[in-house]
Amino acid sequence: ESSLLGISVSAAAIIVMPLLAYGKKNVAKKIRSSALKGDIANTISCAYMAGTVLVGLLLNALFHLWWAENIAALIFLYWLFGETKAAFKEARENTHKQ
């Protein structure tokens, strides 16, 4: 079921996570941390996931489409799979360059 709390937390994450990623990017640059730079991808993924949850919750709350969150999650997983595949490819290429 949709709840006002779930909708609020998801909406807040959509706003806060990109700001957090931006802050992490600045800090990672200053301290030259590749680990923190890599963590930015997790933060952005969290924002996308929150967006997915929010869409599903709103569709359920407004139109009683109980299955909408499941479909949104499958779409998110498809996107995440592509992003993960690209990250592994980039990591392999960077390993071979060194």
Sequence and secondary structure as in RCSB ss.txt:
>XXXX:A:sequence
ESSLLGISVSAAAIIVMPLLAYGKKNVAKKIRSSALKGDIANTISCAYMAGTVLVGLLLNALFHLWWAENIAALI
FLYWLFGETKAAFKEARENTHKQ
>XXXX:A:secstr
   HHHHHHHHHHHHHHHHHHHHHHHHHHHHT HHHHHHHHHHHHHHHHHHHHHHHHHHHHHH  TTHHHHHHHH
HHHHHHHHHHHHHHHHHHHHHH 
